[in-house]
């Protein structure tokens, strides 16, 4: 359903926010009985922080250098693949699935 909305519109935002919120609630509610393995906690958090900081740095540098093909943002690189509604629907499902999978690890 979300793949049929025009990008950057209110319906597209709602169609993205609601499943994300519900998925976050399910994950938070379902993981209260689990405990982190002590041997992986610090290394895992450090790895994820490095990925998050690195991707944000790429986005910020690309935005600071200005729009255009010389310095594309991650969104600029992905948008051509998501031009059709079916492609957006598949991309949306993969994005939600990846988020769910990562949150359960």
Buried (B, 14 or more C-beta within 10 A) or exposed (E): EBBEBEEEEEEBEEBBEEBEEEBEEEBEEEEEEEEEEEEEEEEEEEEEEEEEEEEEEEEEEBEEEEEEEEBBBEEEEEEEEBEEEEEBBBBBEEBBEEBBEEBEE
